[in-house]
């Protein structure tokens, strides 16, 4: 808990573009910030899509230099892309959902003023989330790289047969596996695709990553959790048709012999929650636990 009053002097608002209610929510939020003597900036594309012209604009790439806090209105997908975009800026993010509670956007738009009031008064929890960075090497040349807040996934495309992967961790051979693919998930990502593939849920405070095989050929192939400081190397041994995805978005096609190096990104993303936030409440709600 923090008792500093108004530690956030400049706040940027970033929104998901295709939402009809977004304009009034942004207005409401901006007006509230103004009453708290906070300078409000709105991300350029958000303003464009919401037809807002009376709030000062800021480009995404300038947010890190000029802003103390970013408020993201949208779902978890919006939050994932903003987190990837702002990870090196080191400014904290607050996620406000648009009707459906998210794992990352845990504040509902009905309660956003109340929640922001708490946060601005210093009544918040700060949570640091790890991202993964991956580089793809093909015949000793770097052919791609990317960031993921949820997961890096190497998998077969379409109806092709199993792919075969070799996994090394910190230079030590782990196994060769035949499967539909492999998910490398951060604790954040363990409630996403990794969960439906039978992976464990890791609490966000853990310095760990989960390796979860997708439909493995042998039942002895289990999800494993490893230290987040580990360096993972995946070699694609055999595949008719494989690709790599970052946070569910197709990044590029892979060829046999490709090596994918994955490790924790240097910087973490800071998420702010209003005081009293419980990770377990949110899991219970999202996963319909009794």
VMD Tcl script that draws the C-alpha trace (Angstrom):
set ca {
  {0.00 0.00 0.00}
  {1.16 3.50 -0.75}
  {0.14 6.68 1.00}
  {1.50 9.19 -1.50}
  {-1.25 11.47 -2.70}
  {-1.58 11.79 -6.47}
  {1.68 10.15 -7.39}
  {0.29 9.98 -10.96}
  {0.39 13.49 -12.40}
  {-0.06 12.55 -16.05}
  {-2.31 9.72 -17.22}
  {-2.75 8.30 -20.71}
  {-6.01 6.64 -21.77}
  {-5.79 3.83 -24.33}
  {-8.90 2.11 -25.66}
  {-9.99 -0.81 -27.77}
  {-11.21 0.72 -30.98}
  {-14.33 -1.17 -31.97}
  {-16.45 -0.40 -28.94}
  {-19.45 1.93 -29.24}
  {-19.59 2.76 -25.50}
  {-15.94 3.66 -25.32}
  {-16.34 7.35 -26.13}
  {-18.56 8.13 -23.12}
  {-16.39 6.04 -20.80}
  {-13.28 7.91 -21.91}
  {-15.07 11.25 -21.39}
  {-16.20 10.20 -17.93}
  {-12.73 9.06 -16.97}
  {-11.01 12.14 -18.42}
  {-13.36 14.49 -16.59}
  {-12.75 12.64 -13.34}
  {-8.98 12.95 -13.78}
  {-9.29 16.66 -14.48}
  {-11.13 17.14 -11.18}
  {-8.13 15.48 -9.51}
  {-5.74 17.96 -11.21}
  {-4.23 15.29 -13.42}
  {-3.08 15.95 -16.95}
  {-4.96 13.63 -19.30}
  {-3.64 12.44 -22.64}
  {-5.42 10.16 -25.07}
  {-3.64 7.70 -27.32}
  {-3.74 8.89 -30.93}
  {-5.59 5.96 -32.56}
  {-8.07 5.74 -29.68}
  {-8.99 9.41 -30.16}
  {-9.29 8.91 -33.91}
  {-11.63 5.93 -33.62}
  {-13.72 7.51 -30.86}
  {-13.87 10.88 -32.58}
  {-12.50 12.71 -29.54}
  {-10.88 16.07 -30.28}
  {-10.89 17.93 -26.96}
  {-8.24 15.86 -25.15}
  {-4.54 16.23 -25.84}
  {-3.22 13.45 -28.08}
  {-0.21 11.23 -27.53}
  {1.36 8.63 -29.81}
  {1.86 5.16 -28.37}
  {5.65 5.41 -28.66}
  {5.75 8.64 -26.60}
  {3.68 7.33 -23.70}
  {6.71 5.96 -21.85}
  {8.44 9.34 -21.79}
  {5.53 11.58 -20.87}
  {3.16 9.58 -18.71}
  {3.07 8.22 -15.12}
  {0.22 5.75 -15.63}
  {-1.71 4.24 -18.54}
  {-5.36 3.27 -18.21}
  {-6.41 0.64 -20.73}
  {-10.09 0.25 -21.62}
  {-10.88 -3.01 -23.36}
  {-10.55 -6.72 -22.87}
  {-7.55 -8.86 -22.07}
  {-6.52 -8.87 -25.74}
  {-6.18 -5.09 -25.68}
  {-4.24 -5.32 -22.42}
  {-1.87 -7.92 -23.90}
  {-0.98 -5.78 -26.90}
  {-0.58 -2.60 -24.83}
  {1.62 -4.50 -22.36}
  {3.85 -5.74 -25.16}
  {4.02 -2.24 -26.58}
  {4.83 -0.51 -23.30}
  {6.95 -3.13 -21.50}
  {10.14 -1.10 -21.88}
  {8.51 2.15 -20.75}
  {8.25 0.90 -17.16}
  {4.98 2.75 -16.52}
  {2.22 0.91 -14.65}
  {-1.02 -0.12 -16.35}
  {-4.59 -0.32 -15.10}
  {-7.08 -2.50 -16.98}
  {-10.77 -1.63 -17.21}
  {-13.02 -4.17 -18.90}
  {-16.01 -3.42 -21.05}
  {-18.65 -5.63 -19.52}
  {-16.79 -8.91 -19.16}
  {-14.28 -9.31 -16.37}
  {-10.86 -10.30 -17.64}
  {-7.84 -11.90 -16.05}
  {-5.92 -8.67 -16.66}
  {-8.74 -6.16 -16.95}
  {-10.25 -6.74 -13.54}
  {-12.04 -3.40 -13.00}
  {-15.55 -3.14 -14.42}
  {-16.54 0.06 -16.22}
  {-19.36 0.59 -13.67}
  {-16.80 0.68 -10.86}
  {-13.98 2.41 -12.71}
  {-14.34 5.83 -11.06}
  {-14.47 4.27 -7.60}
  {-11.48 2.04 -8.42}
  {-9.44 4.87 -9.96}
  {-10.22 7.04 -6.93}
  {-8.65 4.35 -4.72}
  {-5.66 3.96 -7.00}
  {-5.06 7.72 -7.17}
  {-5.21 7.87 -3.37}
  {-2.40 5.33 -3.26}
  {-4.63 2.41 -2.27}
  {-3.43 -0.12 -4.78}
  {-1.53 -3.35 -5.21}
  {1.32 -3.38 -7.71}
  {1.95 -6.63 -9.51}
  {4.89 -7.27 -11.80}
  {4.26 -9.61 -14.70}
  {6.91 -11.39 -16.74}
  {6.90 -11.36 -20.55}
  {8.69 -13.82 -22.79}
  {10.96 -12.90 -25.64}
  {11.70 -15.33 -28.42}
  {14.17 -15.36 -31.27}
  {13.99 -17.71 -34.24}
  {17.21 -18.84 -35.90}
  {17.33 -20.60 -39.29}
  {20.67 -21.89 -40.58}
  {22.52 -19.58 -38.18}
  {20.59 -16.48 -39.20}
  {18.11 -14.56 -37.07}
  {14.83 -14.71 -38.99}
  {12.35 -13.46 -36.42}
  {11.73 -12.32 -32.87}
  {8.81 -11.32 -30.72}
  {7.36 -10.67 -27.29}
  {4.54 -12.45 -25.49}
  {2.78 -11.71 -22.24}
  {0.74 -14.94 -22.25}
  {2.56 -17.49 -24.32}
  {4.88 -18.48 -27.11}
  {3.39 -21.43 -28.97}
  {5.11 -23.67 -31.51}
  {2.48 -25.83 -33.18}
  {1.38 -27.61 -36.29}
  {-0.95 -25.81 -38.63}
  {-4.18 -27.24 -40.00}
  {-4.60 -30.97 -40.43}
  {-0.97 -31.91 -40.86}
  {0.51 -34.76 -38.86}
  {2.31 -34.44 -35.54}
  {5.41 -32.32 -35.28}
  {8.56 -33.41 -33.53}
  {10.42 -31.04 -31.21}
  {13.58 -31.23 -29.19}
  {13.63 -29.22 -25.97}
  {16.76 -28.03 -24.17}
  {16.68 -25.98 -20.98}
  {19.78 -24.05 -19.88}
  {21.86 -26.09 -22.31}
  {20.61 -29.43 -20.95}
  {18.69 -31.88 -23.09}
  {15.17 -32.42 -21.74}
  {13.37 -34.52 -24.33}
  {12.18 -35.03 -27.84}
  {8.43 -34.95 -28.12}
  {5.92 -35.76 -30.81}
  {2.80 -33.71 -30.34}
  {0.58 -31.06 -31.90}
  {2.91 -28.50 -30.39}
  {4.29 -26.91 -27.25}
  {3.09 -23.92 -25.21}
  {5.59 -21.86 -23.21}
  {3.47 -19.85 -20.80}
  {4.18 -17.12 -18.28}
  {2.14 -17.30 -15.04}
  {-0.20 -14.78 -16.72}
  {-0.57 -17.15 -19.67}
  {-1.35 -20.22 -17.59}
  {-5.03 -19.19 -17.57}
  {-5.08 -18.87 -21.38}
  {-4.34 -21.55 -24.02}
  {-2.10 -23.51 -21.63}
  {-5.10 -24.11 -19.35}
  {-7.15 -25.76 -22.09}
  {-4.15 -27.97 -22.91}
  {-4.13 -29.26 -19.33}
  {-1.42 -27.03 -17.88}
  {-1.18 -25.90 -14.25}
  {-2.33 -22.48 -13.04}
  {0.70 -20.58 -11.74}
  {0.13 -17.65 -9.38}
  {1.40 -14.39 -10.96}
  {3.84 -13.84 -8.09}
  {5.80 -16.98 -9.02}
  {9.08 -16.58 -10.87}
  {8.24 -19.55 -13.07}
  {7.26 -20.59 -16.59}
  {5.15 -23.55 -17.68}
  {5.96 -25.82 -20.63}
  {2.73 -27.49 -21.72}
  {2.61 -30.00 -24.60}
  {-0.43 -29.87 -26.90}
  {-1.95 -33.33 -27.44}
  {1.30 -35.19 -26.80}
  {1.77 -38.56 -28.52}
  {2.73 -40.29 -25.27}
  {0.94 -39.86 -21.98}
  {4.23 -39.66 -20.13}
  {4.69 -36.18 -21.58}
  {3.50 -33.85 -18.81}
  {3.42 -30.10 -18.29}
  {6.45 -28.89 -16.33}
  {7.12 -25.67 -14.46}
  {10.63 -24.23 -14.52}
  {12.43 -21.14 -13.26}
  {11.66 -17.95 -15.14}
  {15.41 -17.30 -15.36}
  {15.84 -20.43 -17.54}
  {16.71 -20.22 -21.20}
  {14.71 -22.59 -23.37}
  {15.75 -23.78 -26.81}
  {13.31 -25.62 -29.02}
  {14.51 -27.27 -32.21}
  {11.94 -28.23 -34.80}
  {13.04 -31.71 -35.85}
  {10.19 -32.65 -38.13}
  {7.09 -30.85 -39.40}
  {5.07 -30.73 -42.59}
  {3.47 -27.49 -41.55}
  {4.33 -25.60 -38.35}
  {4.24 -22.05 -37.05}
  {5.04 -19.90 -34.05}
  {2.48 -17.72 -32.30}
  {2.88 -14.91 -29.77}
  {-0.15 -14.36 -27.53}
  {-2.33 -16.22 -29.99}
  {-1.25 -14.25 -33.04}
  {0.48 -16.07 -35.87}
  {4.00 -14.77 -36.17}
  {5.65 -16.85 -38.87}
  {5.91 -20.28 -40.42}
  {8.66 -22.58 -39.21}
  {10.83 -25.04 -41.10}
  {12.54 -28.22 -39.86}
  {15.89 -27.28 -38.31}
  {14.63 -23.94 -36.99}
  {15.71 -23.12 -33.45}
  {13.52 -21.05 -31.16}
  {15.21 -19.46 -28.17}
  {12.87 -18.28 -25.43}
  {13.64 -16.45 -22.19}
  {12.07 -13.92 -19.87}
  {12.16 -10.39 -21.26}
  {14.46 -8.00 -19.43}
  {11.65 -5.72 -18.24}
  {8.40 -6.66 -16.56}
  {4.99 -5.07 -16.90}
  {3.53 -3.47 -13.77}
  {-0.21 -3.89 -13.27}
  {-2.08 -1.88 -10.66}
  {-5.17 -3.23 -8.91}
  {-7.36 -1.39 -6.42}
  {-6.62 -2.40 -2.82}
  {-8.57 -5.50 -1.85}
  {-8.12 -7.18 -5.22}
  {-7.87 -10.96 -4.96}
  {-6.40 -13.15 -7.68}
  {-8.50 -16.06 -6.37}
  {-11.77 -14.11 -6.58}
  {-11.00 -13.46 -10.20}
  {-10.08 -17.09 -10.92}
  {-13.27 -18.24 -9.22}
  {-15.35 -15.89 -11.34}
  {-13.60 -16.56 -14.64}
  {-13.37 -20.35 -14.24}
  {-16.79 -20.76 -12.64}
  {-15.45 -22.43 -9.54}
  {-18.13 -23.10 -6.90}
}
mol new
graphics top color blue
foreach p $ca { graphics top sphere $p radius 0.5 }
foreach p [lrange $ca 0 end-1] q [lrange $ca 1 end] { graphics top cylinder $p $q radius 0.2 }
display resetview
